[in-house]
Amino acid sequence: MHDICLNMPPMVQNFDPEDLFSRRCIWVNGPVIVGAGPSGLAVAAGLKDQGVPFIILERANCIASLWQNRTYDRLKLHLPKQFCQLPNFPFPEDFPEYPTKFQFISYLELYAKHFNIAPQFNETVQSAKYDETFGLWRVKTIRRKGPSFGAECEVEYICRWLVVATGENSEKVVPEFEGLGEFGGHVTHACEYKSGEGFGGQKVLVVGCGNSGMEVSLDLCNHNAKPSMVVRSSVHVLPREVFGKSTFEVAVMLMKRLPLWMVDKILLILARLTLGNVEKYGLKRPSVGPLEFKHTAGKTPVLDIGALEKIRSGKIKVVPGIRRFLPGKVELVDGQVLQIDSVVLATGYHSNVPSWLKENEFFSNDGIPRNPFPNGWKGKGGLYAVGFTRRGLSGASLDAINVAHDIAKSWKEENKQNRKTVAARHRRCISHF
């Protein structure tokens, strides 16, 4: 399994021998999948179903690390479970319509166990580059090992197909604010926030008014804190349910029969009837409807689960943008100065793909495929993307099905033609997967 290849093929002759033997090199007779979140697991399950070997690389020590390590405790799925299940494996029947984060993690663990998916944990991809001469991907990683992860080794994977499944939310966004370093109070990002338990009695500035900002503000309220929520731009707020049905479900149903602009008008009318005029509380609506805004700007509507009631009652204060921070205070763009004890940055996330994928044709500079949904899952040279649709788990599942099917088709054709010689021709490795 770990023998050195004695007959090294021509493709290694341009490499420094010291570099070759200082890193472990592994040929993968199938795709390398980067990321063991829902997207990576869904692709892996599809490949398992069709008998295609693969390896999943995951930088964290668990599957779905965003859900396990970087979400607040009160989080529930925003959409009904039937829109969030992964391919070929429904949620347990006894799960509620909106599973909690802990139930969703449990579901993902059951999913991985059911399909016998075993990611390679604690392995961070440093770079992935396509070798046009040989038609192969070279994926270089750092693998942490040992009880305290003090030891590291470099690994290089050689493969025909590469699946990018790190998603849109792999790194937190932390804007720069004048004076934040001199503020002196506790500052945290929403990905580190777990609950409002330690914030009781504090005046907390929540920066951001998306679903995370709204829910963090609500959670702080429920723990007797005094949140002020910064609303810097326009936002659509919709009820989570209308007439006993999920708003998302209603939108999906309407989209089958009506054009998008008309569905947007109906949703806005339903929101006005259910929630009233939210603009008088400082929540200005965008000039375009919620679905069009999602498609053009990538901004998800806020589904209200109780924050709006707290805003109406004054328990959550809505404030405009930030001009600068002062010791123990914040100055807003309208001249107000607020005394605050802590800051929670609900400022979102971004893709980290440009930091390691050495390619600039399929992915844009912001780490999202250039081609919009539903055509953003396949690039050139065996490159695929899953989880970048801006359409949540249902969009990721559709991409995963397409990717697994496409790779399986190519893999079976190539292995039928020359099963033994493909590996022998390209293997330059000191170990073999």
Phi, psi and chi 1 to 4 in degrees:
 res  aa     phi    psi   chi1   chi2   chi3   chi4
   1 MET       -  -36.3  178.6  121.8  176.1      -
   2 HIS  -116.4   25.0  -57.9  -63.0      -      -
   3 ASP   -73.8  148.5  -65.8  -22.7      -      -
   4 ILE   -74.7  136.7  -63.6  174.7      -      -
   5 CYS   -72.6  120.6  -58.0      -      -      -
   6 LEU   -79.9  -38.1  -62.9  176.3      -      -
   7 ASN   -96.9   90.4  -62.7  -45.3      -      -
   8 MET   -78.1  131.0  -67.7 -175.5 -175.2      -
   9 PRO   -72.0  167.6   24.8  -31.7      -      -
  10 PRO   -56.8  -28.3  -22.8   30.7      -      -
  11 MET   -66.9  -12.9   73.0  176.0  -71.2      -
  12 VAL   -96.7   -3.4  -57.5      -      -      -
  13 GLN   -69.2  -20.3  -68.7  178.2    1.1      -
  14 ASN   -87.3   -1.1  -64.3  -32.1      -      -
  15 PHE   -97.6  148.9  -65.6   94.0      -      -
  16 ASP   -67.4  126.1 -175.2  -23.4      -      -
  17 PRO   -56.8  -34.8  -22.5   31.3      -      -
  18 GLU   -64.9  -39.6  -73.1 -172.0   12.1      -
  19 ASP   -64.9  -40.2  177.9   62.2      -      -
  20 LEU   -60.8  -45.1  173.6   63.7      -      -
  21 PHE   -88.7   -9.4  -72.1   97.4      -      -
  22 SER   -83.2  -18.1   66.8      -      -      -
  23 ARG  -120.7  146.3   71.2  167.0   71.7 -120.1
  24 ARG   -77.5  138.6 -167.5  174.9  169.6 -155.6
  25 CYS  -124.1  130.7  178.1      -      -      -
  26 ILE  -128.7  126.2  -60.2  172.3      -      -
  27 TRP   -87.9  128.2  163.2 -102.7      -      -
  28 VAL  -109.8  116.1 -177.3      -      -      -
  29 ASN   -82.9   58.4 -176.0   26.9      -      -
  30 GLY   165.7 -167.9      -      -      -      -
  31 PRO   -81.5  154.5   28.4  -33.9      -      -
  32 VAL   -97.7  127.0  166.4      -      -      -
  33 ILE  -106.9  124.6  -57.5  169.4      -      -
  34 VAL  -101.0  111.2 -175.9      -      -      -
  35 GLY   113.6  125.7      -      -      -      -
  36 ALA  -112.4   36.9      -      -      -      -
  37 GLY   -84.7 -168.2      -      -      -      -
  38 PRO   -54.0  -38.7  -27.4   35.0      -      -
  39 SER   -65.3  -48.6  -61.3      -      -      -
  40 GLY   -63.6  -40.1      -      -      -      -
  41 LEU   -64.7  -40.0  -64.6  176.8      -      -
  42 ALA   -64.5  -41.1      -      -      -      -
  43 VAL   -64.7  -45.4  175.3      -      -      -
  44 ALA   -59.1  -41.8      -      -      -      -
  45 ALA   -63.2  -41.5      -      -      -      -
  46 GLY   -64.1  -38.5      -      -      -      -
  47 LEU   -69.6  -40.6  -66.9  169.2      -      -
  48 LYS   -57.2  -44.5  -85.9  -88.8 -175.8 -177.8
  49 ASP   -56.9  -30.6 -126.8   15.9      -      -
  50 GLN  -106.2   10.6  -56.4 -162.5   55.1      -
  51 GLY    74.0   24.0      -      -      -      -
  52 VAL   -96.2  125.1  179.2      -      -      -
  53 PRO   -72.0  155.4   25.7  -31.5      -      -
  54 PHE  -162.3  171.0   59.5   85.1      -      -
  55 ILE  -136.4  140.1 -169.9  165.8      -      -
  56 ILE  -108.6  128.1  -58.8 -174.2      -      -
  57 LEU  -104.6  129.2  -55.8  175.9      -      -
  58 GLU  -135.2  125.0  170.8   54.1   52.9      -
  59 ARG   -71.7  -27.3   63.6 -179.5  177.3  177.4
  60 ALA   -86.2 -175.9      -      -      -      -
  61 ASN  -102.6   17.4   61.6   -5.3      -      -
  62 CYS  -158.0  165.1   59.5      -      -      -
  63 ILE   -75.1  158.0   63.9  168.1      -      -
  64 ALA    48.5   52.5      -      -      -      -
  65 SER   -63.4  -30.7   62.8      -      -      -
  66 LEU   -60.4  -46.0  174.3   65.5      -      -
  67 TRP   -69.9  -38.9  -75.4   86.4      -      -
  68 GLN   -78.7  -37.9  -61.6 -141.1   46.7      -
  69 ASN  -112.2  -16.1  -58.1  -29.6      -      -
  70 ARG  -131.8   35.3  -65.7 -173.8  -75.5  158.2
  71 THR  -133.0  155.0   50.5      -      -      -
  72 TYR   -81.2  156.4   38.6   91.7      -      -
  73 ASP   -66.4  -30.9  -67.8  -17.4      -      -
  74 ARG   -81.3   -2.4   66.4  160.5  -72.9  123.9
  75 LEU   -61.7  135.2  178.9   64.1      -      -
  76 LYS  -126.6  160.8  -68.1 -176.8  179.0 -179.3
  77 LEU   -59.6  137.1  -66.7  179.6      -      -
  78 HIS   -79.4  -19.2  -67.4  127.9      -      -
  79 LEU  -115.7  156.5  -54.8 -178.6      -      -
  80 PRO   -57.4  150.9  -25.3   34.3      -      -
  81 LYS   -59.6  -30.2   61.7 -176.1  177.9 -178.6
  82 GLN   -65.5  -19.4   66.9  -94.7   29.9      -
  83 PHE   -92.7   -1.1  -63.7  106.6      -      -
  84 CYS  -120.0   -3.2  -60.3      -      -      -
  85 GLN   -76.0  150.4   63.3 -169.1   27.0      -
  86 LEU   -85.9  164.2  -59.6 -173.9      -      -
  87 PRO   -57.9  138.4  -25.3   34.2      -      -
  88 ASN    63.5   25.9  -54.9  -44.6      -      -
  89 PHE  -161.3   93.1 -164.4   76.5      -      -
  90 PRO   -71.5  162.0   24.5  -31.6      -      -
  91 PHE   -64.8  151.7  -82.4   92.5      -      -
  92 PRO   -55.9  142.9  -24.5   33.3      -      -
  93 GLU   -61.7  -29.9  -74.3 -174.5   11.9      -
  94 ASP   -81.8   -1.6   60.6  -18.6      -      -
  95 PHE   -72.5  144.3  -86.9   31.3      -      -
  96 PRO   -68.3  171.7   26.2  -34.4      -      -
  97 GLU   -61.5  -36.3 -173.4  173.5   15.5      -
  98 TYR  -117.1   88.4  -61.3   94.9      -      -
  99 PRO   -60.6  148.9  -23.1   34.2      -      -
 100 THR   -73.6  167.9   66.7      -      -      -
 101 LYS   -60.4  -36.8  101.8  169.9 -170.8  179.3
 102 PHE   -69.7  -36.2  -58.2  105.9      -      -
 103 GLN   -68.4  -37.6  -72.1  169.9  -36.6      -
 104 PHE   -66.6  -41.6 -175.2   57.8      -      -
 105 ILE   -61.2  -42.5  -68.5  165.1      -      -
 106 SER   -59.6  -42.1  165.9      -      -      -
 107 TYR   -61.4  -43.9  164.4   75.7      -      -
 108 LEU   -65.0  -36.8  -66.8  176.2      -      -
 109 GLU   -67.1  -39.4  -72.8  171.4  -18.1      -
 110 LEU   -63.1  -38.6  -73.1  170.8      -      -
 111 TYR   -61.8  -49.1 -168.6   86.3      -      -
 112 ALA   -62.4  -40.0      -      -      -      -
 113 LYS   -67.7  -43.3 -173.6  176.4  180.0 -177.8
 114 HIS   -59.3  -41.7  177.1   79.7      -      -
 115 PHE   -95.5    6.7  -70.6  101.7      -      -
 116 ASN    54.1   51.9 -166.2   25.2      -      -
 117 ILE   -98.2  123.1  -60.2  167.3      -      -
 118 ALA  -125.7   90.4      -      -      -      -
 119 PRO   -64.4  158.3  -20.0   33.1      -      -
 120 GLN   -89.7  100.8 -177.5   71.1   44.7      -
 121 PHE   -81.1  166.3  -65.8  122.2      -      -
 122 ASN    57.4   36.6  -57.3  -54.2      -      -
 123 GLU  -129.8  114.3 -170.7  149.6   -2.0      -
 124 THR  -103.2  126.3  -56.7      -      -      -
 125 VAL   -74.4  125.0  174.1      -      -      -
 126 GLN   -91.3  -37.8  -60.2  -65.9  -61.6      -
 127 SER  -160.9  152.4   68.7      -      -      -
 128 ALA  -138.5  123.6      -      -      -      -
 129 LYS  -136.4  139.4 -170.3  174.0 -177.5 -179.6
 130 TYR   -89.2  128.2 -173.8   63.5      -      -
 131 ASP   -93.8  102.2 -173.5  -36.9      -      -
 132 GLU   -66.9  -28.8  -67.5 -172.1   12.5      -
 133 THR   -63.3  -42.8  -54.8      -      -      -
 134 PHE  -106.5   -4.3  -63.6   97.4      -      -
 135 GLY    67.8   38.3      -      -      -      -
 136 LEU  -132.2  155.0  -62.3  169.2      -      -
 137 TRP   -97.8  137.7  -75.2   93.0      -      -
 138 ARG  -112.8  113.1  -61.8  173.8   54.3 -155.1
 139 VAL  -112.5  111.9 -176.1      -      -      -
 140 LYS  -100.2  134.1  -63.2 -179.3 -179.8 -179.5
 141 THR  -133.0  164.3   72.9      -      -      -
 142 ILE  -113.8  121.9  -63.9  -69.6      -      -
 143 ARG  -104.6  123.2 -179.3 -177.2  -65.5  176.8
 144 ARG   -91.3  138.1  -68.8  173.2  -67.6  147.0
 145 LYS  -145.1  169.0   53.6 -173.6  179.9  177.1
 146 GLY    92.5  161.2      -      -      -      -
 147 PRO   -58.3  -36.8   -4.4    6.5      -      -
 148 SER  -109.2   10.2   60.0      -      -      -
 149 PHE    57.6   30.1  -58.8  118.3      -      -
 150 GLY   -74.2  -28.7      -      -      -      -
 151 ALA   -92.5  141.3      -      -      -      -
 152 GLU  -133.4  150.4  -67.9 -177.4  -13.1      -
 153 CYS  -139.4  151.7   72.4      -      -      -
 154 GLU   -90.8  139.3  -67.5 -178.4  -30.4      -
 155 VAL  -131.6  142.6 -177.1      -      -      -
 156 GLU  -124.6  126.1 -177.8  170.9   12.2      -
 157 TYR  -102.9  137.0  -63.5   89.8      -      -
 158 ILE  -112.9  125.4  -51.0  -65.8      -      -
 159 CYS  -149.7  163.0   59.6      -      -      -
 160 ARG   -87.4  -28.8  173.2   70.6 -178.1   79.3
 161 TRP  -130.0  142.1  -56.7  -84.4      -      -
 162 LEU  -127.5  126.0  176.1   66.5      -      -
 163 VAL  -111.7  116.3 -179.4      -      -      -
 164 VAL   -90.0  111.5  179.9      -      -      -
 165 ALA  -128.0   32.0      -      -      -      -
 166 THR   -83.6  -14.4   48.8      -      -      -
 167 GLY    78.7  178.2      -      -      -      -
 168 GLU   -81.8  -13.7  -54.7  155.6  -13.3      -
 169 ASN  -121.2   40.6  -58.9  -41.1      -      -
 170 SER   -81.1  -23.7   47.2      -      -      -
 171 GLU  -132.7  143.4  -58.2  -68.3  -17.8      -
 172 LYS   -74.7  148.5   62.8 -174.2  178.0 -177.1
 173 VAL   -98.6  122.9  171.6      -      -      -
 174 VAL  -122.8   98.9 -178.9      -      -      -
 175 PRO   -66.2  156.8  -13.2   26.8      -      -
 176 GLU   -89.7  130.2  -71.1 -173.3   10.3      -
 177 PHE  -124.1  133.8  -67.6  107.2      -      -
 178 GLU   -59.0  129.7 -177.7 -174.7  -17.7      -
 179 GLY    82.2    0.4      -      -      -      -
 180 LEU   -61.5  -34.0 -173.4   58.4      -      -
 181 GLY   -65.8  -25.6      -      -      -      -
 182 GLU   -96.2   -1.0  -72.4   75.3   52.1      -
 183 PHE   -58.1  -45.9  163.9   60.1      -      -
 184 GLY    90.1  -17.6      -      -      -      -
 185 GLY   -91.2 -176.7      -      -      -      -
 186 HIS   -76.0  128.1 -179.8   61.5      -      -
 187 VAL  -123.9  128.1  179.8      -      -      -
 188 THR  -141.3  154.9 -172.1      -      -      -
 189 HIS   -91.7  154.1 -168.7  -85.3      -      -
 190 ALA   -57.5  -26.1      -      -      -      -
 191 CYS   -70.3  -17.1   69.0      -      -      -
 192 GLU  -101.3  -10.5  -67.3  138.6    9.8      -
 193 TYR   -78.3  129.8  176.0   93.9      -      -
 194 LYS  -109.0  -46.4  -65.1  -58.3  176.2 -172.4
 195 SER  -161.1  168.2  102.5      -      -      -
 196 GLY   -83.6    9.5      -      -      -      -
 197 GLU   -54.8  -40.6 -154.9  169.8  -58.3      -
 198 GLY   -89.4    6.9      -      -      -      -
 199 PHE  -109.9    6.7  -67.0   87.2      -      -
 200 GLY   -52.3  129.1      -      -      -      -
 201 GLY    81.8   -7.7      -      -      -      -
 202 GLN   -86.5  152.5  -71.4 -169.7   27.3      -
 203 LYS   -92.3  113.8  -65.9  174.8 -178.7  175.4
 204 VAL  -116.2  129.3 -175.2      -      -      -
 205 LEU   -94.4  117.7 -172.3   73.4      -      -
 206 VAL  -101.5  117.0  179.0      -      -      -
 207 VAL   -96.0  106.5 -176.0      -      -      -
 208 GLY   125.3  142.1      -      -      -      -
 209 CYS  -128.3   26.6   61.0      -      -      -
 210 GLY   -79.0 -164.8      -      -      -      -
 211 ASN   -58.7  -40.0  -80.0  -63.0      -      -
 212 SER   -65.7  -47.4  -66.6      -      -      -
 213 GLY   -60.0  -43.0      -      -      -      -
 214 MET   -63.9  -45.2  -72.5  -82.5 -165.1      -
 215 GLU   -72.2  -37.3  -71.6 -165.3   38.1      -
 216 VAL   -63.5  -43.0  166.7      -      -      -
 217 SER   -60.6  -43.6  -62.7      -      -      -
 218 LEU   -63.0  -43.3  177.1   59.8      -      -
 219 ASP   -64.2  -41.2 -170.5   53.9      -      -
 220 LEU   -61.2  -42.7  -73.3  164.3      -      -
 221 CYS   -57.5  -45.5 -114.3      -      -      -
 222 ASN   -67.8  -14.6  -68.0  -20.1      -      -
 223 HIS  -108.8   24.4  -74.6   88.7      -      -
 224 ASN    63.9   27.5  -60.4  -46.9      -      -
 225 ALA   -91.2  173.0      -      -      -      -
 226 LYS  -121.7   87.9  -62.0  169.4 -175.2  174.9
 227 PRO   -83.3  142.9   26.8  -29.8      -      -
 228 SER  -117.9  124.9  -66.1      -      -      -
 229 MET  -104.5  123.4 -175.8  174.1   66.3      -
 230 VAL   -80.9  120.6  175.0      -      -      -
 231 VAL  -113.5  101.6  179.1      -      -      -
 232 ARG   -90.0  -24.9  -64.9  172.0  -67.7  172.7
 233 SER  -139.7  178.9   54.9      -      -      -
 234 SER   -73.5  154.9   53.7      -      -      -
 235 VAL  -150.7  140.6   59.3      -      -      -
 236 HIS   -92.2  126.1  -83.0  -62.8      -      -
 237 VAL  -113.6  122.4 -177.6      -      -      -
 238 LEU  -120.7  152.4  -57.6  176.8      -      -
 239 PRO   -68.6  146.5   24.6  -32.0      -      -
 240 ARG   -66.3  -32.1 -174.4  169.0   70.4  170.9
 241 GLU  -135.6  147.0  -66.2 -177.3  -18.9      -
 242 VAL  -132.5  134.3  -72.0      -      -      -
 243 PHE    53.3   35.4  -52.3  128.7      -      -
 244 GLY    79.0    3.6      -      -      -      -
 245 LYS  -118.3  150.9  -78.9 -168.6  175.3  -67.2
 246 SER   -58.8  134.8  149.9      -      -      -
 247 THR   -58.1  -38.0  -56.8      -      -      -
 248 PHE   -62.6  -43.6 -179.8   79.1      -      -
 249 GLU   -62.2  -41.6 -169.2  174.3   -5.8      -
 250 VAL   -61.8  -43.9  170.3      -      -      -
 251 ALA   -62.8  -43.6      -      -      -      -
 252 VAL   -61.1  -43.6  169.2      -      -      -
 253 MET   -62.6  -44.9 -176.5  179.9   67.5      -
 254 LEU   -67.2  -35.8  -68.1  172.2      -      -
 255 MET   -64.0  -22.9  -75.3  -73.2  -72.7      -
 256 LYS   -72.3  -19.5  -69.0  176.1 -178.1  176.8
 257 ARG  -119.7  -22.2  -62.3  170.2  175.7   82.4
 258 LEU  -127.6  156.3  -58.9  170.5      -      -
 259 PRO   -68.6  159.1   22.3  -30.9      -      -
 260 LEU   -58.2  -43.4 -177.1  141.2      -      -
 261 TRP   -61.9  -34.2   67.3  -93.8      -      -
 262 MET   -74.1  -37.7 -167.0  176.1  -71.1      -
 263 VAL   -62.7  -41.5  176.6      -      -      -
 264 ASP   -59.0  -43.9  -92.7  -16.8      -      -
 265 LYS   -61.5  -43.3  -80.3 -167.1  177.7  -61.7
 266 ILE   -63.2  -43.1  -67.2  169.2      -      -
 267 LEU   -62.7  -40.0  -70.2  177.6      -      -
 268 LEU   -68.0  -36.8  -71.0  174.5      -      -
 269 ILE   -65.5  -45.0  -69.8  167.3      -      -
 270 LEU   -62.3  -39.7  -68.6  172.0      -      -
 271 ALA   -64.5  -41.5      -      -      -      -
 272 ARG   -65.3  -41.9 -178.2   65.4  179.0 -108.6
 273 LEU   -66.3  -36.3  -69.6  172.3      -      -
 274 THR   -85.1  -44.0  -49.2      -      -      -
 275 LEU  -104.4  -15.4  -55.9  176.1      -      -
 276 GLY    82.6 -165.6      -      -      -      -
 277 ASN   -85.6  102.1  179.3   14.6      -      -
 278 VAL   -78.6  -17.2  -60.4      -      -      -
 279 GLU   -64.3  -28.2  -66.0 -154.2    2.7      -
 280 LYS   -71.3   -9.6   65.8 -178.1 -178.7 -178.6
 281 TYR  -100.2    8.1  -56.9  110.0      -      -
 282 GLY    94.9    7.9      -      -      -      -
 283 LEU  -103.7   86.5  -59.7  169.9      -      -
 284 LYS   -76.6  131.4 -174.2 -179.4  177.0 -175.8
 285 ARG   -80.5  147.8  -71.8 -164.5 -176.3  -80.4
 286 PRO   -65.4  164.4  -20.0   31.7      -      -
 287 SER   -75.8  -18.9   57.2      -      -      -
 288 VAL  -109.0  161.5  -62.3      -      -      -
 289 GLY   -67.9  167.8      -      -      -      -
 290 PRO   -63.0  -38.6   16.0  -27.2      -      -
 291 LEU   -73.6  -41.8  -63.3 -179.8      -      -
 292 GLU   -65.0  -39.0 -173.1 -179.5  -15.1      -
 293 PHE   -63.5  -38.6 -162.6   53.4      -      -
 294 LYS   -64.9  -43.4  170.1   70.4  173.5  168.2
 295 HIS   -71.0  -37.3  -69.4  171.2      -      -
 296 THR   -89.3  -40.2   55.9      -      -      -
 297 ALA  -106.7   -8.9      -      -      -      -
 298 GLY    72.6   14.8      -      -      -      -
 299 LYS   -94.2  119.3  -60.0  -76.8 -177.3   68.5
 300 THR   -78.5  136.0  -55.6      -      -      -
 301 PRO   -62.7  148.5  -15.1   25.8      -      -
 302 VAL   -80.0  128.0  171.2      -      -      -
 303 LEU   -98.6  111.6  -64.0  175.4      -      -
 304 ASP   -71.8  130.1  179.7   54.4      -      -
 305 ILE  -125.2   20.6   56.2  168.5      -      -
 306 GLY   135.7  -13.7      -      -      -      -
 307 ALA   -66.1  -35.6      -      -      -      -
 308 LEU   -62.6  -36.6 -157.8   53.5      -      -
 309 GLU   -62.7  -39.4 -176.3 -173.0  -27.5      -
 310 LYS   -69.4  -32.5  -58.5  -70.7 -174.3 -175.3
 311 ILE   -67.9  -44.6  -69.1  170.5      -      -
 312 ARG   -59.4  -39.2  -76.2 -164.3 -161.5  100.1
 313 SER   -80.1   -8.3   68.4      -      -      -
 314 GLY    87.1    2.1      -      -      -      -
 315 LYS   -74.7  -26.6  -68.5 -178.1  178.4  177.0
 316 ILE  -112.2  121.7  -63.6  175.3      -      -
 317 LYS   -95.5  129.1 -174.4  178.3  177.9 -176.5
 318 VAL   -94.1  127.1  173.9      -      -      -
 319 VAL  -129.3  156.4  -60.8      -      -      -
 320 PRO   -77.6 -170.2   28.9  -34.5      -      -
 321 GLY   -63.3  168.4      -      -      -      -
 322 ILE   -95.4  133.1  -64.0  164.7      -      -
 323 ARG   -90.9  -49.3  178.4  171.5  -69.8  160.1
 324 ARG  -167.8  162.3   57.9  175.1  175.9  157.7
 325 PHE  -100.1  148.2  -76.4   91.0      -      -
 326 LEU  -126.6  166.2  -56.8  164.7      -      -
 327 PRO   -56.1  113.8  -27.2   36.1      -      -
 328 GLY    72.1    9.6      -      -      -      -
 329 LYS  -143.9  167.3  -59.1  174.0 -173.6  176.7
 330 VAL  -135.8  136.4   62.9      -      -      -
 331 GLU  -101.7  128.4 -177.0 -176.7  -16.4      -
 332 LEU   -94.9  167.3  -54.6  173.8      -      -
 333 VAL   -67.4  -19.5  -68.6      -      -      -
 334 ASP   -91.5    7.7   64.8   -4.7      -      -
 335 GLY    95.5  -13.4      -      -      -      -
 336 GLN   -62.0  145.7  -75.4 -173.1   77.1      -
 337 VAL  -122.7  121.5  175.9      -      -      -
 338 LEU  -109.1  137.5  -55.3  179.5      -      -
 339 GLN   -79.3  126.5  -65.3  -86.0   -8.1      -
 340 ILE  -137.3  153.2   52.3  170.9      -      -
 341 ASP  -101.4  -35.6  -58.2  -58.9      -      -
 342 SER  -143.0  162.1  -61.0      -      -      -
 343 VAL  -131.2  132.3  177.5      -      -      -
 344 VAL  -116.6  120.3  178.7      -      -      -
 345 LEU   -90.9   99.4  -60.6  171.3      -      -
 346 ALA   -96.0   59.9      -      -      -      -
 347 THR  -103.8   12.6   44.8      -      -      -
 348 GLY    86.0 -166.7      -      -      -      -
 349 TYR  -139.2  169.3  -58.0   86.0      -      -
 350 HIS  -145.8  165.7   66.4   86.6      -      -
 351 SER   -75.1  146.2  163.7      -      -      -
 352 ASN  -106.8   10.6   71.0   -3.7      -      -
 353 VAL   -55.8  -43.8  172.2      -      -      -
 354 PRO   -60.6  -20.2  -24.5   35.8      -      -
 355 SER   -75.1  -18.0   69.0      -      -      -
 356 TRP  -132.1  -24.7   57.6  -91.4      -      -
 357 LEU   -87.2  115.4 -177.6   63.5      -      -
 358 LYS   -87.1   74.1  -51.6  -53.7  175.8 -171.4
 359 GLU  -160.3  138.9 -175.8  -86.0  -11.7      -
 360 ASN  -135.2   21.8   56.9   11.3      -      -
 361 GLU  -102.0  -46.9 -171.6  177.1  -38.6      -
 362 PHE   -80.0  -43.4 -177.7   49.4      -      -
 363 PHE   -98.2  143.2  -79.8   88.4      -      -
 364 SER   -82.1  177.4   62.7      -      -      -
 365 ASN   -64.8  -22.8  -68.0  -25.2      -      -
 366 ASP   -91.0    9.3   60.1    0.2      -      -
 367 GLY    80.1   23.2      -      -      -      -
 368 ILE  -119.6  139.8  -56.5  -66.2      -      -
 369 PRO   -54.1  139.2  -28.8   36.4      -      -
 370 ARG   -67.5  -35.9  -66.5 -178.7 -171.1  -83.5
 371 ASN   -80.5  129.2  -67.7  -30.7      -      -
 372 PRO   -71.7  163.5   25.5  -31.7      -      -
 373 PHE   -56.9  136.9  179.0   84.7      -      -
 374 PRO  -100.1   23.9   35.0  -32.7      -      -
 375 ASN  -110.5   18.8  -58.0  -48.7      -      -
 376 GLY   -99.1   17.5      -      -      -      -
 377 TRP   -98.8  -14.4   57.3  -87.4      -      -
 378 LYS  -129.9  126.8 -176.2  176.7 -179.0  177.9
 379 GLY  -108.4 -156.2      -      -      -      -
 380 LYS   -97.6  159.5  -66.5  178.8 -178.8  176.5
 381 GLY    65.5   30.5      -      -      -      -
 382 GLY    80.0   22.3      -      -      -      -
 383 LEU   -97.7  132.7  177.6   62.6      -      -
 384 TYR  -133.6  157.1  -63.5   87.5      -      -
 385 ALA  -135.7  136.5      -      -      -      -
 386 VAL  -136.4  135.2 -178.5      -      -      -
 387 GLY    96.0   18.1      -      -      -      -
 388 PHE  -119.1   21.6  -63.1   87.9      -      -
 389 THR   -80.5  -15.4   62.8      -      -      -
 390 ARG    59.2   26.9  -69.2  176.9  171.0  158.6
 391 ARG  -127.5   30.1  -80.2  166.6  173.7   75.0
 392 GLY    63.5 -156.2      -      -      -      -
 393 LEU   -69.5  -31.3  -67.5  162.2      -      -
 394 SER   -68.1  -39.8   58.2      -      -      -
 395 GLY   -65.0  -41.2      -      -      -      -
 396 ALA   -63.6  -39.2      -      -      -      -
 397 SER   -64.6  -41.3  -67.7      -      -      -
 398 LEU   -62.0  -44.7  -73.1  172.8      -      -
 399 ASP   -62.7  -41.7  -81.8   -4.0      -      -
 400 ALA   -61.3  -40.6      -      -      -      -
 401 ILE   -62.8  -45.6  -68.6  167.4      -      -
 402 ASN   -62.2  -45.0  -73.0  -29.7      -      -
 403 VAL   -64.6  -48.8  168.8      -      -      -
 404 ALA   -60.3  -42.6      -      -      -      -
 405 HIS   -64.3  -44.4  176.4   77.1      -      -
 406 ASP   -66.3  -43.6 -158.5   64.4      -      -
 407 ILE   -66.1  -43.2  -68.6  175.6      -      -
 408 ALA   -60.2  -40.2      -      -      -      -
 409 LYS   -62.7  -47.5 -175.9 -178.4  174.7 -175.0
 410 SER   -65.3  -43.5  -60.6      -      -      -
 411 TRP   -61.2  -44.5 -177.3   84.7      -      -
 412 LYS   -66.5  -39.2  -73.2  170.7 -176.5  175.4
 413 GLU   -64.3  -46.2  -75.7  173.6    0.0      -
 414 GLU   -65.7  -41.6  -71.3 -164.1    7.9      -
 415 ASN   -71.9  -28.3  -82.1  -92.2      -      -
 416 LYS   -67.5  -41.4 -158.3 -179.7  -71.7 -178.2
 417 GLN   -68.1  -46.8  -70.4  169.4    5.0      -
 418 ASN  -154.1   66.6 -150.7  -13.5      -      -
 419 ARG   -57.8  -42.4 -164.2  159.3 -158.3  159.2
 420 LYS   -85.0  -38.7  -67.9 -178.9 -179.6  178.8
 421 THR   -77.3  -22.1   58.2      -      -      -
 422 VAL   -60.6  -48.4  167.9      -      -      -
 423 ALA   -68.3  -40.6      -      -      -      -
 424 ALA   -66.1  -38.9      -      -      -      -
 425 ARG   -66.3  -38.9 -174.0 -176.8  -56.3  133.8
 426 HIS  -102.0   -8.4  -61.5  -54.6      -      -
 427 ARG   -75.1  122.2 -170.4  175.1   62.0 -151.0
 428 ARG  -127.3   32.1   64.1  170.2 -178.6   79.1
 429 CYS  -101.4  158.2  -50.5      -      -      -
 430 ILE   -99.9    2.9   58.5  173.4      -      -
 431 SER  -155.5  161.7   67.8      -      -      -
 432 HIS  -133.8  128.5 -173.8  107.8      -      -
 433 PHE   -93.3      -  173.6   73.3      -      -
